[in-house]
Structure formats: structure tokens, C-alpha cells
Amino acid sequence: MELALANIVYKFDMVLPNGIKSEDLDMTEAFGITIHRKSSLIISVSPRF
């Protein structure tokens, strides 16, 4: 699993869409069986050449 995730991070550039700053992100968590974010993370993905 770690190798698959590392490969995705290595081969793609992930950035926030235009107009959104990192300070604007809501990083609160929702608890349950697993911990996940309350709001979705929206990113732009492009292949790294």
C-alpha cells in the first residue's frame, strides 16, 4: 500500500485550485471507526513529466 501511494505522489503534481489558499482549508476530523475529514479535499492533479 505504501509503495502504491508513493508512486502516485511521485508521478503526479497535486495543487489547490485557483483562488484557494492552504489557510482556507477545513482540516477538522469526523470520528467513527476510522478518522476522516469532515469536508472533501478538492485538488487539481496533473501528470509530472
Biopython code that builds the backbone (N, CA, C, O; Angstrom):
import numpy as np
from Bio.PDB.StructureBuilder import StructureBuilder

atoms = [
    (1, "MET", "N", (0.823, -1.189, 0.000)),
    (1, "MET", "CA", (0.000, 0.000, 0.000)),
    (1, "MET", "C", (0.866, 1.252, 0.000)),
    (1, "MET", "O", (0.583, 2.202, -0.730)),
    (2, "GLU", "N", (1.924, 1.263, 0.815)),
    (2, "GLU", "CA", (2.804, 2.426, 0.863)),
    (2, "GLU", "C", (3.469, 2.681, -0.485)),
    (2, "GLU", "O", (3.606, 3.830, -0.904)),
    (3, "LEU", "N", (3.875, 1.626, -1.154)),
    (3, "LEU", "CA", (4.539, 1.764, -2.446)),
    (3, "LEU", "C", (3.589, 2.327, -3.497)),
    (3, "LEU", "O", (3.999, 3.153, -4.313)),
    (4, "ALA", "N", (2.345, 1.903, -3.493)),
    (4, "ALA", "CA", (1.359, 2.418, -4.451)),
    (4, "ALA", "C", (1.105, 3.904, -4.211)),
    (4, "ALA", "O", (1.063, 4.675, -5.170)),
    (5, "LEU", "N", (0.937, 4.320, -2.972)),
    (5, "LEU", "CA", (0.717, 5.722, -2.660)),
    (5, "LEU", "C", (1.948, 6.564, -2.998)),
    (5, "LEU", "O", (1.815, 7.658, -3.545)),
    (6, "ALA", "N", (3.127, 6.072, -2.683)),
    (6, "ALA", "CA", (4.362, 6.786, -3.011)),
    (6, "ALA", "C", (4.507, 6.954, -4.511)),
    (6, "ALA", "O", (4.980, 7.996, -4.964)),
    (7, "ASN", "N", (4.122, 5.976, -5.282)),
    (7, "ASN", "CA", (4.201, 6.043, -6.741)),
    (7, "ASN", "C", (3.251, 7.100, -7.294)),
    (7, "ASN", "O", (3.613, 7.822, -8.223)),
    (8, "ILE", "N", (2.053, 7.204, -6.747)),
    (8, "ILE", "CA", (1.089, 8.222, -7.186)),
    (8, "ILE", "C", (1.614, 9.617, -6.854)),
    (8, "ILE", "O", (1.557, 10.516, -7.693)),
    (9, "VAL", "N", (2.122, 9.802, -5.642)),
    (9, "VAL", "CA", (2.642, 11.113, -5.235)),
    (9, "VAL", "C", (3.847, 11.491, -6.086)),
    (9, "VAL", "O", (4.026, 12.667, -6.405)),
    (10, "TYR", "N", (4.672, 10.524, -6.458)),
    (10, "TYR", "CA", (5.866, 10.788, -7.247)),
    (10, "TYR", "C", (5.525, 11.166, -8.687)),
    (10, "TYR", "O", (6.189, 12.028, -9.263)),
    (11, "LYS", "N", (4.514, 10.546, -9.279)),
    (11, "LYS", "CA", (4.223, 10.724, -10.706)),
    (11, "LYS", "C", (3.226, 11.840, -11.015)),
    (11, "LYS", "O", (3.024, 12.165, -12.185)),
    (12, "PHE", "N", (2.602, 12.431, -10.004)),
    (12, "PHE", "CA", (1.608, 13.470, -10.247)),
    (12, "PHE", "C", (1.878, 14.696, -9.389)),
    (12, "PHE", "O", (2.328, 14.585, -8.248)),
    (13, "ASP", "N", (1.594, 15.879, -9.958)),
    (13, "ASP", "CA", (1.623, 17.131, -9.205)),
    (13, "ASP", "C", (0.219, 17.393, -8.702)),
    (13, "ASP", "O", (-0.735, 17.358, -9.479)),
    (14, "MET", "N", (0.081, 17.655, -7.415)),
    (14, "MET", "CA", (-1.216, 17.922, -6.817)),
    (14, "MET", "C", (-1.193, 19.314, -6.210)),
    (14, "MET", "O", (-0.391, 19.596, -5.320)),
    (15, "VAL", "N", (-2.078, 20.191, -6.695)),
    (15, "VAL", "CA", (-2.134, 21.572, -6.223)),
    (15, "VAL", "C", (-3.575, 21.953, -5.933)),
    (15, "VAL", "O", (-4.511, 21.325, -6.428)),
    (16, "LEU", "N", (-3.738, 22.982, -5.132)),
    (16, "LEU", "CA", (-5.075, 23.507, -4.849)),
    (16, "LEU", "C", (-5.572, 24.274, -6.065)),
    (16, "LEU", "O", (-4.773, 24.898, -6.763)),
    (17, "PRO", "N", (-6.872, 24.244, -6.335)),
    (17, "PRO", "CA", (-7.419, 25.007, -7.459)),
    (17, "PRO", "C", (-7.187, 26.507, -7.270)),
    (17, "PRO", "O", (-6.924, 26.966, -6.159)),
    (18, "ASN", "N", (-7.287, 27.253, -8.351)),
    (18, "ASN", "CA", (-7.074, 28.705, -8.299)),
    (18, "ASN", "C", (-8.002, 29.368, -7.298)),
    (18, "ASN", "O", (-9.184, 29.037, -7.212)),
    (19, "GLY", "N", (-7.452, 30.303, -6.546)),
    (19, "GLY", "CA", (-8.253, 31.069, -5.597)),
    (19, "GLY", "C", (-8.352, 30.469, -4.211)),
    (19, "GLY", "O", (-8.849, 31.129, -3.299)),
    (20, "ILE", "N", (-7.898, 29.244, -4.020)),
    (20, "ILE", "CA", (-7.980, 28.608, -2.703)),
    (20, "ILE", "C", (-6.585, 28.602, -2.079)),
    (20, "ILE", "O", (-5.618, 28.170, -2.706)),
    (21, "LYS", "N", (-6.492, 29.081, -0.845)),
    (21, "LYS", "CA", (-5.223, 29.091, -0.117)),
    (21, "LYS", "C", (-5.232, 27.969, 0.907)),
    (21, "LYS", "O", (-6.294, 27.505, 1.322)),
    (22, "SER", "N", (-4.064, 27.542, 1.308)),
    (22, "SER", "CA", (-3.981, 26.459, 2.297)),
    (22, "SER", "C", (-4.607, 26.862, 3.628)),
    (22, "SER", "O", (-5.066, 26.003, 4.380)),
    (23, "GLU", "N", (-4.630, 28.166, 3.926)),
    (23, "GLU", "CA", (-5.239, 28.636, 5.171)),
    (23, "GLU", "C", (-6.764, 28.492, 5.146)),
    (23, "GLU", "O", (-7.398, 28.457, 6.201)),
    (24, "ASP", "N", (-7.357, 28.408, 3.949)),
    (24, "ASP", "CA", (-8.806, 28.319, 3.798)),
    (24, "ASP", "C", (-9.345, 26.900, 3.984)),
    (24, "ASP", "O", (-10.559, 26.715, 4.076)),
    (25, "LEU", "N", (-8.470, 25.899, 4.041)),
    (25, "LEU", "CA", (-8.906, 24.511, 4.138)),
    (25, "LEU", "C", (-9.431, 24.197, 5.532)),
    (25, "LEU", "O", (-8.848, 24.612, 6.533)),
    (26, "ASP", "N", (-10.534, 23.463, 5.587)),
    (26, "ASP", "CA", (-11.099, 22.995, 6.849)),
    (26, "ASP", "C", (-10.515, 21.616, 7.139)),
    (26, "ASP", "O", (-10.850, 20.641, 6.466)),
    (27, "MET", "N", (-9.648, 21.537, 8.134)),
    (27, "MET", "CA", (-8.965, 20.286, 8.433)),
    (27, "MET", "C", (-9.569, 19.567, 9.642)),
    (27, "MET", "O", (-8.906, 18.726, 10.250)),
    (28, "THR", "N", (-10.820, 19.889, 9.999)),
    (28, "THR", "CA", (-11.449, 19.209, 11.125)),
    (28, "THR", "C", (-11.726, 17.755, 10.767)),
    (28, "THR", "O", (-11.908, 17.406, 9.600)),
    (29, "GLU", "N", (-11.752, 16.927, 11.787)),
    (29, "GLU", "CA", (-11.917, 15.495, 11.591)),
    (29, "GLU", "C", (-13.265, 15.026, 12.103)),
    (29, "GLU", "O", (-13.819, 15.596, 13.043)),
    (30, "ALA", "N", (-13.790, 13.975, 11.474)),
    (30, "ALA", "CA", (-15.005, 13.316, 11.923)),
    (30, "ALA", "C", (-14.593, 11.940, 12.461)),
    (30, "ALA", "O", (-13.887, 11.193, 11.783)),
    (31, "PHE", "N", (-15.026, 11.617, 13.652)),
    (31, "PHE", "CA", (-14.628, 10.369, 14.279)),
    (31, "PHE", "C", (-15.671, 9.284, 14.047)),
    (31, "PHE", "O", (-16.866, 9.568, 13.955)),
    (32, "GLY", "N", (-15.227, 8.086, 13.957)),
    (32, "GLY", "CA", (-16.072, 6.918, 13.764)),
    (32, "GLY", "C", (-15.183, 5.699, 13.947)),
    (32, "GLY", "O", (-14.314, 5.685, 14.819)),
    (33, "ILE", "N", (-15.393, 4.688, 13.137)),
    (33, "ILE", "CA", (-14.496, 3.529, 13.173)),
    (33, "ILE", "C", (-13.112, 3.954, 12.699)),
    (33, "ILE", "O", (-12.096, 3.508, 13.231)),
    (34, "THR", "N", (-13.087, 4.831, 11.683)),
    (34, "THR", "CA", (-11.841, 5.437, 11.223)),
    (34, "THR", "C", (-11.982, 6.951, 11.302)),
    (34, "THR", "O", (-13.095, 7.475, 11.351)),
    (35, "ILE", "N", (-10.871, 7.641, 11.313)),
    (35, "ILE", "CA", (-10.894, 9.102, 11.336)),
    (35, "ILE", "C", (-10.796, 9.597, 9.899)),
    (35, "ILE", "O", (-9.922, 9.167, 9.145)),
    (36, "HIS", "N", (-11.695, 10.501, 9.523)),
    (36, "HIS", "CA", (-11.655, 11.097, 8.195)),
    (36, "HIS", "C", (-12.010, 12.570, 8.293)),
    (36, "HIS", "O", (-12.480, 13.037, 9.331)),
    (37, "ARG", "N", (-11.786, 13.288, 7.228)),
    (37, "ARG", "CA", (-12.076, 14.717, 7.210)),
    (37, "ARG", "C", (-13.577, 14.950, 7.086)),
    (37, "ARG", "O", (-14.277, 14.167, 6.444)),
    (38, "LYS", "N", (-14.077, 16.027, 7.701)),
    (38, "LYS", "CA", (-15.492, 16.366, 7.596)),
    (38, "LYS", "C", (-15.837, 16.879, 6.209)),
    (38, "LYS", "O", (-16.915, 16.586, 5.693)),
    (39, "SER", "N", (-14.933, 17.644, 5.593)),
    (39, "SER", "CA", (-15.193, 18.173, 4.253)),
    (39, "SER", "C", (-14.211, 17.559, 3.263)),
    (39, "SER", "O", (-13.109, 17.158, 3.638)),
    (40, "SER", "N", (-14.611, 17.489, 2.018)),
    (40, "SER", "CA", (-13.772, 16.895, 0.985)),
    (40, "SER", "C", (-12.606, 17.798, 0.635)),
    (40, "SER", "O", (-12.708, 19.022, 0.727)),
    (41, "LEU", "N", (-11.514, 17.204, 0.239)),
    (41, "LEU", "CA", (-10.355, 17.944, -0.223)),
    (41, "LEU", "C", (-10.414, 17.994, -1.742)),
    (41, "LEU", "O", (-10.441, 16.956, -2.404)),
    (42, "ILE", "N", (-10.435, 19.192, -2.288)),
    (42, "ILE", "CA", (-10.503, 19.356, -3.734)),
    (42, "ILE", "C", (-9.124, 19.795, -4.218)),
    (42, "ILE", "O", (-8.613, 20.833, -3.799)),
    (43, "ILE", "N", (-8.526, 18.996, -5.105)),
    (43, "ILE", "CA", (-7.203, 19.311, -5.640)),
    (43, "ILE", "C", (-7.211, 19.140, -7.150)),
    (43, "ILE", "O", (-8.061, 18.445, -7.707)),
    (44, "SER", "N", (-6.258, 19.781, -7.798)),
    (44, "SER", "CA", (-6.037, 19.603, -9.225)),
    (44, "SER", "C", (-4.834, 18.689, -9.382)),
    (44, "SER", "O", (-3.797, 18.897, -8.752)),
    (45, "VAL", "N", (-4.978, 17.675, -10.227)),
    (45, "VAL", "CA", (-3.919, 16.700, -10.427)),
    (45, "VAL", "C", (-3.467, 16.758, -11.876)),
    (45, "VAL", "O", (-4.289, 16.748, -12.793)),
    (46, "SER", "N", (-2.157, 16.819, -12.076)),
    (46, "SER", "CA", (-1.603, 16.790, -13.434)),
    (46, "SER", "C", (-0.392, 15.885, -13.450)),
    (46, "SER", "O", (0.344, 15.812, -12.466)),
    (47, "PRO", "N", (-0.174, 15.190, -14.563)),
    (47, "PRO", "CA", (0.976, 14.280, -14.626)),
    (47, "PRO", "C", (2.286, 15.059, -14.582)),
    (47, "PRO", "O", (2.399, 16.151, -15.140)),
    (48, "ARG", "N", (3.253, 14.483, -13.920)),
    (48, "ARG", "CA", (4.581, 15.095, -13.818)),
    (48, "ARG", "C", (5.421, 14.537, -14.958)),
    (48, "ARG", "O", (5.497, 13.321, -15.138)),
    (49, "PHE", "N", (6.049, 15.415, -15.726)),
    (49, "PHE", "CA", (6.871, 14.964, -16.862)),
    (49, "PHE", "C", (8.322, 15.035, -16.552)),
    (49, "PHE", "O", (9.151, 14.694, -17.396)),
]
sb = StructureBuilder()
sb.init_structure("model")
sb.init_model(0)
sb.init_chain("A")
sb.init_seg("    ")
for serial, (resi, resn, name, xyz) in enumerate(atoms, 1):
    if name == "N":
        sb.init_residue(resn, " ", resi, " ")
    sb.init_atom(name, np.array(xyz, "f"), 0.0, 1.0, " ", f" {name:<3s}", serial, name[0])
structure = sb.get_structure()
